Amino acid sequence: MLEYKAGWYGREVIAVDRWYPSSKTCSSCGALAEKLPLDVREWACRRCGAAHDRDVNAARNILAAGLAVSACGDGVRPPRS
């Protein structure tokens, strides 16, 4: 249904991996928090100090991942070290 509606309006649907750590990734510097329990709604990045609302941060990361896929076909999962 979503793809049908997107096509109707000339838009593209990009699916982001279900396990993409959008809430745990700092949208400012890209640092990945080790653990972020679901009850934590606001957090600060240990690397750059940016303060994040969990949902707003996740939305920014999902948008960036979708734009990366749209622009260059890149995957959306960050590399593990």
PyMOL Python script that loads the backbone (N, CA, C, O; Angstrom):
from pymol import cmd

cmd.read_pdbstr("""\
ATOM      1  N   MET A   1       0.823  -1.180   0.000  1.00  0.00           N
ATOM      2  CA  MET A   1       0.000   0.000   0.000  1.00  0.00           C
ATOM      3  C   MET A   1       0.878   1.259   0.000  1.00  0.00           C
ATOM      4  O   MET A   1       0.606   2.216  -0.724  1.00  0.00           O
ATOM      5  N   LEU A   2       1.926   1.243   0.815  1.00  0.00           N
ATOM      6  CA  LEU A   2       2.811   2.402   0.901  1.00  0.00           C
ATOM      7  C   LEU A   2       3.533   2.650  -0.421  1.00  0.00           C
ATOM      8  O   LEU A   2       3.644   3.791  -0.870  1.00  0.00           O
ATOM      9  N   GLU A   3       4.019   1.584  -1.038  1.00  0.00           N
ATOM     10  CA  GLU A   3       4.696   1.728  -2.322  1.00  0.00           C
ATOM     11  C   GLU A   3       3.734   2.205  -3.407  1.00  0.00           C
ATOM     12  O   GLU A   3       4.111   2.993  -4.275  1.00  0.00           O
ATOM     13  N   TYR A   4       2.510   1.734  -3.357  1.00  0.00           N
ATOM     14  CA  TYR A   4       1.496   2.162  -4.312  1.00  0.00           C
ATOM     15  C   TYR A   4       1.245   3.662  -4.181  1.00  0.00           C
ATOM     16  O   TYR A   4       1.241   4.382  -5.179  1.00  0.00           O
ATOM     17  N   LYS A   5       1.039   4.126  -2.964  1.00  0.00           N
ATOM     18  CA  LYS A   5       0.790   5.551  -2.725  1.00  0.00           C
ATOM     19  C   LYS A   5       2.004   6.397  -3.095  1.00  0.00           C
ATOM     20  O   LYS A   5       1.854   7.481  -3.658  1.00  0.00           O
ATOM     21  N   ALA A   6       3.206   5.910  -2.785  1.00  0.00           N
ATOM     22  CA  ALA A   6       4.417   6.649  -3.130  1.00  0.00           C
ATOM     23  C   ALA A   6       4.529   6.799  -4.645  1.00  0.00           C
ATOM     24  O   ALA A   6       4.852   7.881  -5.137  1.00  0.00           O
ATOM     25  N   GLY A   7       4.268   5.737  -5.378  1.00  0.00           N
ATOM     26  CA  GLY A   7       4.308   5.792  -6.833  1.00  0.00           C
ATOM     27  C   GLY A   7       3.260   6.740  -7.395  1.00  0.00           C
ATOM     28  O   GLY A   7       3.494   7.419  -8.394  1.00  0.00           O
ATOM     29  N   TRP A   8       2.120   6.778  -6.752  1.00  0.00           N
ATOM     30  CA  TRP A   8       1.027   7.647  -7.160  1.00  0.00           C
ATOM     31  C   TRP A   8       1.436   9.126  -7.075  1.00  0.00           C
ATOM     32  O   TRP A   8       1.033   9.941  -7.904  1.00  0.00           O
ATOM     33  N   TYR A   9       2.234   9.451  -6.066  1.00  0.00           N
ATOM     34  CA  TYR A   9       2.664  10.830  -5.860  1.00  0.00           C
ATOM     35  C   TYR A   9       4.095  11.094  -6.363  1.00  0.00           C
ATOM     36  O   TYR A   9       4.653  12.162  -6.111  1.00  0.00           O
ATOM     37  N   GLY A  10       4.677  10.134  -7.062  1.00  0.00           N
ATOM     38  CA  GLY A  10       6.007  10.321  -7.614  1.00  0.00           C
ATOM     39  C   GLY A  10       7.117  10.279  -6.576  1.00  0.00           C
ATOM     40  O   GLY A  10       8.144  10.939  -6.732  1.00  0.00           O
ATOM     41  N   ARG A  11       6.915   9.512  -5.527  1.00  0.00           N
ATOM     42  CA  ARG A  11       7.900   9.392  -4.450  1.00  0.00           C
ATOM     43  C   ARG A  11       8.523   8.011  -4.455  1.00  0.00           C
ATOM     44  O   ARG A  11       8.067   7.115  -5.166  1.00  0.00           O
ATOM     45  N   GLU A  12       9.565   7.842  -3.661  1.00  0.00           N
ATOM     46  CA  GLU A  12      10.280   6.576  -3.563  1.00  0.00           C
ATOM     47  C   GLU A  12      10.246   6.094  -2.113  1.00  0.00           C
ATOM     48  O   GLU A  12      10.447   6.883  -1.190  1.00  0.00           O
ATOM     49  N   VAL A  13       9.993   4.812  -1.916  1.00  0.00           N
ATOM     50  CA  VAL A  13      10.020   4.216  -0.584  1.00  0.00           C
ATOM     51  C   VAL A  13      11.357   3.514  -0.412  1.00  0.00           C
ATOM     52  O   VAL A  13      11.739   2.682  -1.235  1.00  0.00           O
ATOM     53  N   ILE A  14      12.070   3.852   0.661  1.00  0.00           N
ATOM     54  CA  ILE A  14      13.347   3.213   0.964  1.00  0.00           C
ATOM     55  C   ILE A  14      13.209   2.554   2.330  1.00  0.00           C
ATOM     56  O   ILE A  14      12.920   3.221   3.323  1.00  0.00           O
ATOM     57  N   ALA A  15      13.415   1.244   2.375  1.00  0.00           N
ATOM     58  CA  ALA A  15      13.314   0.502   3.633  1.00  0.00           C
ATOM     59  C   ALA A  15      14.677   0.513   4.322  1.00  0.00           C
ATOM     60  O   ALA A  15      15.699   0.184   3.719  1.00  0.00           O
ATOM     61  N   VAL A  16      14.669   0.894   5.586  1.00  0.00           N
ATOM     62  CA  VAL A  16      15.885   0.899   6.394  1.00  0.00           C
ATOM     63  C   VAL A  16      15.880  -0.384   7.221  1.00  0.00           C
ATOM     64  O   VAL A  16      14.836  -0.805   7.720  1.00  0.00           O
ATOM     65  N   ASP A  17      17.034  -0.991   7.360  1.00  0.00           N
ATOM     66  CA  ASP A  17      17.181  -2.233   8.118  1.00  0.00           C
ATOM     67  C   ASP A  17      16.512  -2.115   9.486  1.00  0.00           C
ATOM     68  O   ASP A  17      16.700  -1.131  10.201  1.00  0.00           O
ATOM     69  N   ARG A  18      15.738  -3.120   9.831  1.00  0.00           N
ATOM     70  CA  ARG A  18      15.012  -3.130  11.103  1.00  0.00           C
ATOM     71  C   ARG A  18      15.946  -2.976  12.302  1.00  0.00           C
ATOM     72  O   ARG A  18      15.562  -2.377  13.307  1.00  0.00           O
ATOM     73  N   TRP A  19      17.152  -3.502  12.213  1.00  0.00           N
ATOM     74  CA  TRP A  19      18.092  -3.470  13.330  1.00  0.00           C
ATOM     75  C   TRP A  19      19.090  -2.323  13.248  1.00  0.00           C
ATOM     76  O   TRP A  19      20.054  -2.296  14.013  1.00  0.00           O
ATOM     77  N   TYR A  20      18.882  -1.376  12.341  1.00  0.00           N
ATOM     78  CA  TYR A  20      19.742  -0.198  12.251  1.00  0.00           C
ATOM     79  C   TYR A  20      19.659   0.573  13.570  1.00  0.00           C
ATOM     80  O   TYR A  20      18.558   0.917  13.998  1.00  0.00           O
ATOM     81  N   PRO A  21      20.782   0.853  14.224  1.00  0.00           N
ATOM     82  CA  PRO A  21      20.760   1.486  15.550  1.00  0.00           C
ATOM     83  C   PRO A  21      20.523   3.007  15.480  1.00  0.00           C
ATOM     84  O   PRO A  21      21.384   3.793  15.877  1.00  0.00           O
ATOM     85  N   SER A  22      19.370   3.403  14.979  1.00  0.00           N
ATOM     86  CA  SER A  22      19.092   4.819  14.755  1.00  0.00           C
ATOM     87  C   SER A  22      18.990   5.611  16.061  1.00  0.00           C
ATOM     88  O   SER A  22      19.357   6.786  16.087  1.00  0.00           O
ATOM     89  N   SER A  23      18.510   5.010  17.126  1.00  0.00           N
ATOM     90  CA  SER A  23      18.386   5.722  18.401  1.00  0.00           C
ATOM     91  C   SER A  23      19.723   5.853  19.118  1.00  0.00           C
ATOM     92  O   SER A  23      19.956   6.831  19.828  1.00  0.00           O
ATOM     93  N   LYS A  24      20.608   4.863  18.932  1.00  0.00           N
ATOM     94  CA  LYS A  24      21.887   4.827  19.652  1.00  0.00           C
ATOM     95  C   LYS A  24      23.010   5.549  18.936  1.00  0.00           C
ATOM     96  O   LYS A  24      24.087   5.722  19.507  1.00  0.00           O
ATOM     97  N   THR A  25      22.790   5.977  17.692  1.00  0.00           N
ATOM     98  CA  THR A  25      23.826   6.645  16.920  1.00  0.00           C
ATOM     99  C   THR A  25      23.676   8.155  17.047  1.00  0.00           C
ATOM    100  O   THR A  25      22.591   8.690  16.819  1.00  0.00           O
ATOM    101  N   CYS A  26      24.748   8.842  17.405  1.00  0.00           N
ATOM    102  CA  CYS A  26      24.714  10.301  17.527  1.00  0.00           C
ATOM    103  C   CYS A  26      24.541  10.899  16.136  1.00  0.00           C
ATOM    104  O   CYS A  26      25.340  10.627  15.240  1.00  0.00           O
ATOM    105  N   SER A  27      23.506  11.710  15.951  1.00  0.00           N
ATOM    106  CA  SER A  27      23.259  12.313  14.638  1.00  0.00           C
ATOM    107  C   SER A  27      24.220  13.465  14.353  1.00  0.00           C
ATOM    108  O   SER A  27      24.253  13.975  13.233  1.00  0.00           O
ATOM    109  N   SER A  28      25.001  13.883  15.349  1.00  0.00           N
ATOM    110  CA  SER A  28      25.971  14.962  15.146  1.00  0.00           C
ATOM    111  C   SER A  28      27.332  14.441  14.702  1.00  0.00           C
ATOM    112  O   SER A  28      27.907  14.937  13.733  1.00  0.00           O
ATOM    113  N   CYS A  29      27.851  13.426  15.421  1.00  0.00           N
ATOM    114  CA  CYS A  29      29.215  12.958  15.109  1.00  0.00           C
ATOM    115  C   CYS A  29      29.276  11.513  14.637  1.00  0.00           C
ATOM    116  O   CYS A  29      30.322  11.079  14.152  1.00  0.00           O
ATOM    117  N   GLY A  30      28.186  10.748  14.763  1.00  0.00           N
ATOM    118  CA  GLY A  30      28.161   9.365  14.306  1.00  0.00           C
ATOM    119  C   GLY A  30      28.611   8.339  15.318  1.00  0.00           C
ATOM    120  O   GLY A  30      28.679   7.151  15.002  1.00  0.00           O
ATOM    121  N   ALA A  31      28.925   8.774  16.547  1.00  0.00           N
ATOM    122  CA  ALA A  31      29.344   7.825  17.582  1.00  0.00           C
ATOM    123  C   ALA A  31      28.173   6.909  17.948  1.00  0.00           C
ATOM    124  O   ALA A  31      27.016   7.331  17.936  1.00  0.00           O
ATOM    125  N   LEU A  32      28.483   5.674  18.267  1.00  0.00           N
ATOM    126  CA  LEU A  32      27.472   4.683  18.609  1.00  0.00           C
ATOM    127  C   LEU A  32      27.520   4.403  20.108  1.00  0.00           C
ATOM    128  O   LEU A  32      28.547   3.965  20.626  1.00  0.00           O
ATOM    129  N   ALA A  33      26.408   4.656  20.807  1.00  0.00           N
ATOM    130  CA  ALA A  33      26.323   4.375  22.242  1.00  0.00           C
ATOM    131  C   ALA A  33      26.271   2.864  22.444  1.00  0.00           C
ATOM    132  O   ALA A  33      25.596   2.159  21.694  1.00  0.00           O
ATOM    133  N   GLU A  34      26.975   2.369  23.447  1.00  0.00           N
ATOM    134  CA  GLU A  34      27.008   0.933  23.703  1.00  0.00           C
ATOM    135  C   GLU A  34      25.627   0.399  24.086  1.00  0.00           C
ATOM    136  O   GLU A  34      25.129  -0.546  23.473  1.00  0.00           O
ATOM    137  N   LYS A  35      25.021   0.999  25.087  1.00  0.00           N
ATOM    138  CA  LYS A  35      23.705   0.570  25.543  1.00  0.00           C
ATOM    139  C   LYS A  35      22.829   1.790  25.732  1.00  0.00           C
ATOM    140  O   LYS A  35      23.285   2.832  26.204  1.00  0.00           O
ATOM    141  N   LEU A  36      21.568   1.654  25.360  1.00  0.00           N
ATOM    142  CA  LEU A  36      20.604   2.729  25.527  1.00  0.00           C
ATOM    143  C   LEU A  36      19.251   2.077  25.809  1.00  0.00           C
ATOM    144  O   LEU A  36      18.498   1.786  24.879  1.00  0.00           O
ATOM    145  N   PRO A  37      18.934   1.845  27.096  1.00  0.00           N
ATOM    146  CA  PRO A  37      17.674   1.195  27.445  1.00  0.00           C
ATOM    147  C   PRO A  37      16.475   1.991  26.916  1.00  0.00           C
ATOM    148  O   PRO A  37      16.551   3.205  26.726  1.00  0.00           O
ATOM    149  N   LEU A  38      15.378   1.286  26.686  1.00  0.00           N
ATOM    150  CA  LEU A  38      14.189   1.927  26.125  1.00  0.00           C
ATOM    151  C   LEU A  38      13.595   3.018  27.013  1.00  0.00           C
ATOM    152  O   LEU A  38      12.914   3.913  26.513  1.00  0.00           O
ATOM    153  N   ASP A  39      13.842   2.958  28.319  1.00  0.00           N
ATOM    154  CA  ASP A  39      13.271   3.982  29.202  1.00  0.00           C
ATOM    155  C   ASP A  39      14.058   5.294  29.177  1.00  0.00           C
ATOM    156  O   ASP A  39      13.605   6.291  29.740  1.00  0.00           O
ATOM    157  N   VAL A  40      15.221   5.309  28.539  1.00  0.00           N
ATOM    158  CA  VAL A  40      16.025   6.536  28.420  1.00  0.00           C
ATOM    159  C   VAL A  40      15.507   7.311  27.224  1.00  0.00           C
ATOM    160  O   VAL A  40      15.678   6.878  26.085  1.00  0.00           O
ATOM    161  N   ARG A  41      14.872   8.460  27.469  1.00  0.00           N
ATOM    162  CA  ARG A  41      14.270   9.254  26.403  1.00  0.00           C
ATOM    163  C   ARG A  41      15.204  10.361  25.914  1.00  0.00           C
ATOM    164  O   ARG A  41      15.088  10.803  24.771  1.00  0.00           O
ATOM    165  N   GLU A  42      16.120  10.810  26.758  1.00  0.00           N
ATOM    166  CA  GLU A  42      17.085  11.841  26.392  1.00  0.00           C
ATOM    167  C   GLU A  42      18.464  11.365  26.812  1.00  0.00           C
ATOM    168  O   GLU A  42      18.628  10.744  27.862  1.00  0.00           O
ATOM    169  N   TRP A  43      19.459  11.664  25.973  1.00  0.00           N
ATOM    170  CA  TRP A  43      20.826  11.246  26.291  1.00  0.00           C
ATOM    171  C   TRP A  43      21.812  12.216  25.659  1.00  0.00           C
ATOM    172  O   TRP A  43      21.472  12.962  24.740  1.00  0.00           O
ATOM    173  N   ALA A  44      23.047  12.193  26.170  1.00  0.00           N
ATOM    174  CA  ALA A  44      24.113  13.048  25.653  1.00  0.00           C
ATOM    175  C   ALA A  44      25.224  12.162  25.097  1.00  0.00           C
ATOM    176  O   ALA A  44      25.582  11.148  25.696  1.00  0.00           O
ATOM    177  N   CYS A  45      25.756  12.553  23.959  1.00  0.00           N
ATOM    178  CA  CYS A  45      26.840  11.807  23.317  1.00  0.00           C
ATOM    179  C   CYS A  45      28.113  11.943  24.148  1.00  0.00           C
ATOM    180  O   CYS A  45      28.473  13.040  24.575  1.00  0.00           O
ATOM    181  N   ARG A  46      28.790  10.813  24.372  1.00  0.00           N
ATOM    182  CA  ARG A  46      30.035  10.845  25.148  1.00  0.00           C
ATOM    183  C   ARG A  46      31.195  11.414  24.345  1.00  0.00           C
ATOM    184  O   ARG A  46      32.160  11.915  24.922  1.00  0.00           O
ATOM    185  N   ARG A  47      31.113  11.341  23.015  1.00  0.00           N
ATOM    186  CA  ARG A  47      32.213  11.839  22.190  1.00  0.00           C
ATOM    187  C   ARG A  47      32.121  13.350  21.978  1.00  0.00           C
ATOM    188  O   ARG A  47      33.092  14.063  22.229  1.00  0.00           O
ATOM    189  N   CYS A  48      30.957  13.857  21.516  1.00  0.00           N
ATOM    190  CA  CYS A  48      30.873  15.282  21.168  1.00  0.00           C
ATOM    191  C   CYS A  48      30.042  16.104  22.151  1.00  0.00           C
ATOM    192  O   CYS A  48      30.055  17.333  22.081  1.00  0.00           O
ATOM    193  N   GLY A  49      29.313  15.447  23.072  1.00  0.00           N
ATOM    194  CA  GLY A  49      28.539  16.158  24.070  1.00  0.00           C
ATOM    195  C   GLY A  49      27.180  16.656  23.609  1.00  0.00           C
ATOM    196  O   GLY A  49      26.499  17.347  24.367  1.00  0.00           O
ATOM    197  N   ALA A  50      26.762  16.329  22.395  1.00  0.00           N
ATOM    198  CA  ALA A  50      25.466  16.773  21.871  1.00  0.00           C
ATOM    199  C   ALA A  50      24.340  16.120  22.665  1.00  0.00           C
ATOM    200  O   ALA A  50      24.380  14.922  22.944  1.00  0.00           O
ATOM    201  N   ALA A  51      23.338  16.915  23.024  1.00  0.00           N
ATOM    202  CA  ALA A  51      22.169  16.401  23.738  1.00  0.00           C
ATOM    203  C   ALA A  51      21.123  15.959  22.723  1.00  0.00           C
ATOM    204  O   ALA A  51      20.864  16.660  21.745  1.00  0.00           O
ATOM    205  N   HIS A  52      20.523  14.796  22.958  1.00  0.00           N
ATOM    206  CA  HIS A  52      19.566  14.236  22.006  1.00  0.00           C
ATOM    207  C   HIS A  52      18.276  13.821  22.682  1.00  0.00           C
ATOM    208  O   HIS A  52      18.289  13.278  23.786  1.00  0.00           O
ATOM    209  N   ASP A  53      17.164  14.078  22.016  1.00  0.00           N
ATOM    210  CA  ASP A  53      15.896  13.429  22.317  1.00  0.00           C
ATOM    211  C   ASP A  53      15.930  12.135  21.504  1.00  0.00           C
ATOM    212  O   ASP A  53      16.255  12.163  20.317  1.00  0.00           O
ATOM    213  N   ARG A  54      15.605  11.019  22.118  1.00  0.00           N
ATOM    214  CA  ARG A  54      15.744   9.711  21.469  1.00  0.00           C
ATOM    215  C   ARG A  54      15.016   9.642  20.125  1.00  0.00           C
ATOM    216  O   ARG A  54      15.588   9.187  19.135  1.00  0.00           O
ATOM    217  N   ASP A  55      13.754  10.093  20.086  1.00  0.00           N
ATOM    218  CA  ASP A  55      12.954   9.974  18.868  1.00  0.00           C
ATOM    219  C   ASP A  55      13.410  10.934  17.772  1.00  0.00           C
ATOM    220  O   ASP A  55      13.450  10.561  16.600  1.00  0.00           O
ATOM    221  N   VAL A  56      13.750  12.158  18.142  1.00  0.00           N
ATOM    222  CA  VAL A  56      14.220  13.142  17.161  1.00  0.00           C
ATOM    223  C   VAL A  56      15.555  12.691  16.579  1.00  0.00           C
ATOM    224  O   VAL A  56      15.773  12.800  15.372  1.00  0.00           O
ATOM    225  N   ASN A  57      16.438  12.191  17.418  1.00  0.00           N
ATOM    226  CA  ASN A  57      17.738  11.687  16.962  1.00  0.00           C
ATOM    227  C   ASN A  57      17.549  10.520  15.996  1.00  0.00           C
ATOM    228  O   ASN A  57      18.204  10.462  14.956  1.00  0.00           O
ATOM    229  N   ALA A  58      16.656   9.593  16.337  1.00  0.00           N
ATOM    230  CA  ALA A  58      16.401   8.446  15.459  1.00  0.00           C
ATOM    231  C   ALA A  58      15.848   8.909  14.114  1.00  0.00           C
ATOM    232  O   ALA A  58      16.240   8.392  13.068  1.00  0.00           O
ATOM    233  N   ALA A  59      14.943   9.878  14.140  1.00  0.00           N
ATOM    234  CA  ALA A  59      14.366  10.389  12.890  1.00  0.00           C
ATOM    235  C   ALA A  59      15.442  11.018  12.008  1.00  0.00           C
ATOM    236  O   ALA A  59      15.435  10.825  10.793  1.00  0.00           O
ATOM    237  N   ARG A  60      16.352  11.758  12.600  1.00  0.00           N
ATOM    238  CA  ARG A  60      17.446  12.364  11.830  1.00  0.00           C
ATOM    239  C   ARG A  60      18.338  11.293  11.204  1.00  0.00           C
ATOM    240  O   ARG A  60      18.739  11.412  10.046  1.00  0.00           O
ATOM    241  N   ASN A  61      18.646  10.256  11.969  1.00  0.00           N
ATOM    242  CA  ASN A  61      19.503   9.185  11.465  1.00  0.00           C
ATOM    243  C   ASN A  61      18.814   8.382  10.359  1.00  0.00           C
ATOM    244  O   ASN A  61      19.459   7.994   9.384  1.00  0.00           O
ATOM    245  N   ILE A  62      17.521   8.133  10.501  1.00  0.00           N
ATOM    246  CA  ILE A  62      16.783   7.395   9.474  1.00  0.00           C
ATOM    247  C   ILE A  62      16.695   8.217   8.191  1.00  0.00           C
ATOM    248  O   ILE A  62      16.836   7.669   7.098  1.00  0.00           O
ATOM    249  N   LEU A  63      16.464   9.514   8.310  1.00  0.00           N
ATOM    250  CA  LEU A  63      16.444  10.388   7.131  1.00  0.00           C
ATOM    251  C   LEU A  63      17.793  10.364   6.432  1.00  0.00           C
ATOM    252  O   LEU A  63      17.857  10.226   5.211  1.00  0.00           O
ATOM    253  N   ALA A  64      18.875  10.497   7.199  1.00  0.00           N
ATOM    254  CA  ALA A  64      20.217  10.485   6.609  1.00  0.00           C
ATOM    255  C   ALA A  64      20.500   9.144   5.926  1.00  0.00           C
ATOM    256  O   ALA A  64      21.090   9.115   4.846  1.00  0.00           O
ATOM    257  N   ALA A  65      20.090   8.045   6.539  1.00  0.00           N
ATOM    258  CA  ALA A  65      20.306   6.722   5.946  1.00  0.00           C
ATOM    259  C   ALA A  65      19.521   6.585   4.647  1.00  0.00           C
ATOM    260  O   ALA A  65      20.043   6.071   3.658  1.00  0.00           O
ATOM    261  N   GLY A  66      18.279   7.037   4.643  1.00  0.00           N
ATOM    262  CA  GLY A  66      17.468   6.972   3.429  1.00  0.00           C
ATOM    263  C   GLY A  66      18.045   7.823   2.313  1.00  0.00           C
ATOM    264  O   GLY A  66      18.052   7.409   1.154  1.00  0.00           O
ATOM    265  N   LEU A  67      18.530   9.015   2.655  1.00  0.00           N
ATOM    266  CA  LEU A  67      19.134   9.883   1.652  1.00  0.00           C
ATOM    267  C   LEU A  67      20.427   9.281   1.095  1.00  0.00           C
ATOM    268  O   LEU A  67      20.722   9.431  -0.091  1.00  0.00           O
ATOM    269  N   ALA A  68      21.194   8.602   1.946  1.00  0.00           N
ATOM    270  CA  ALA A  68      22.425   7.944   1.487  1.00  0.00           C
ATOM    271  C   ALA A  68      22.105   6.832   0.502  1.00  0.00           C
ATOM    272  O   ALA A  68      22.789   6.684  -0.511  1.00  0.00           O
ATOM    273  N   VAL A  69      21.077   6.054   0.788  1.00  0.00           N
ATOM    274  CA  VAL A  69      20.677   4.972  -0.111  1.00  0.00           C
ATOM    275  C   VAL A  69      20.180   5.558  -1.431  1.00  0.00           C
ATOM    276  O   VAL A  69      20.507   5.049  -2.503  1.00  0.00           O
ATOM    277  N   SER A  70      19.397   6.617  -1.351  1.00  0.00           N
ATOM    278  CA  SER A  70      18.854   7.250  -2.544  1.00  0.00           C
ATOM    279  C   SER A  70      19.949   7.857  -3.417  1.00  0.00           C
ATOM    280  O   SER A  70      19.882   7.782  -4.644  1.00  0.00           O
ATOM    281  N   ALA A  71      20.949   8.455  -2.789  1.00  0.00           N
ATOM    282  CA  ALA A  71      21.999   9.149  -3.537  1.00  0.00           C
ATOM    283  C   ALA A  71      23.021   8.203  -4.152  1.00  0.00           C
ATOM    284  O   ALA A  71      23.425   8.377  -5.302  1.00  0.00           O
ATOM    285  N   CYS A  72      23.439   7.198  -3.381  1.00  0.00           N
ATOM    286  CA  CYS A  72      24.547   6.386  -3.891  1.00  0.00           C
ATOM    287  C   CYS A  72      24.351   4.883  -3.723  1.00  0.00           C
ATOM    288  O   CYS A  72      25.273   4.116  -4.000  1.00  0.00           O
ATOM    289  N   GLY A  73      23.181   4.444  -3.279  1.00  0.00           N
ATOM    290  CA  GLY A  73      22.935   3.022  -3.134  1.00  0.00           C
ATOM    291  C   GLY A  73      23.698   2.401  -1.982  1.00  0.00           C
ATOM    292  O   GLY A  73      23.837   1.180  -1.913  1.00  0.00           O
ATOM    293  N   ASP A  74      24.190   3.225  -1.084  1.00  0.00           N
ATOM    294  CA  ASP A  74      24.980   2.754   0.048  1.00  0.00           C
ATOM    295  C   ASP A  74      24.099   2.003   1.031  1.00  0.00           C
ATOM    296  O   ASP A  74      22.901   2.271   1.122  1.00  0.00           O
ATOM    297  N   GLY A  75      24.685   1.061   1.772  1.00  0.00           N
ATOM    298  CA  GLY A  75      23.969   0.381   2.844  1.00  0.00           C
ATOM    299  C   GLY A  75      23.771   1.310   4.021  1.00  0.00           C
ATOM    300  O   GLY A  75      24.417   2.354   4.103  1.00  0.00           O
ATOM    301  N   VAL A  76      22.893   0.948   4.926  1.00  0.00           N
ATOM    302  CA  VAL A  76      22.590   1.824   6.048  1.00  0.00           C
ATOM    303  C   VAL A  76      23.101   1.314   7.382  1.00  0.00           C
ATOM    304  O   VAL A  76      22.886   1.962   8.406  1.00  0.00           O
ATOM    305  N   ARG A  77      23.763   0.185   7.399  1.00  0.00           N
ATOM    306  CA  ARG A  77      24.294  -0.319   8.667  1.00  0.00           C
ATOM    307  C   ARG A  77      25.726   0.162   8.842  1.00  0.00           C
ATOM    308  O   ARG A  77      26.552  -0.048   7.954  1.00  0.00           O
ATOM    309  N   PRO A  78      26.047   0.814   9.986  1.00  0.00           N
ATOM    310  CA  PRO A  78      27.418   1.273  10.191  1.00  0.00           C
ATOM    311  C   PRO A  78      28.355   0.092  10.374  1.00  0.00           C
ATOM    312  O   PRO A  78      27.946  -0.948  10.889  1.00  0.00           O
ATOM    313  N   PRO A  79      29.615   0.241   9.954  1.00  0.00           N
ATOM    314  CA  PRO A  79      30.576  -0.862  10.113  1.00  0.00           C
ATOM    315  C   PRO A  79      30.877  -1.125  11.579  1.00  0.00           C
ATOM    316  O   PRO A  79      31.001  -0.188  12.367  1.00  0.00           O
ATOM    317  N   ARG A  80      30.995  -2.385  11.946  1.00  0.00           N
ATOM    318  CA  ARG A  80      31.349  -2.761  13.321  1.00  0.00           C
ATOM    319  C   ARG A  80      32.862  -2.805  13.461  1.00  0.00           C
ATOM    320  O   ARG A  80      33.568  -3.275  12.569  1.00  0.00           O
ATOM    321  N   SER A  81      33.350  -2.310  14.591  1.00  0.00           N
ATOM    322  CA  SER A  81      34.805  -2.344  14.803  1.00  0.00           C
ATOM    323  C   SER A  81      35.215  -3.536  15.622  1.00  0.00           C
ATOM    324  O   SER A  81      36.402  -3.719  15.894  1.00  0.00           O
TER     325      SER A  81
END
""", "prot")
cmd.dss("prot")
cmd.show_as("cartoon", "prot")
cmd.util.cbc("prot")
cmd.orient("prot")
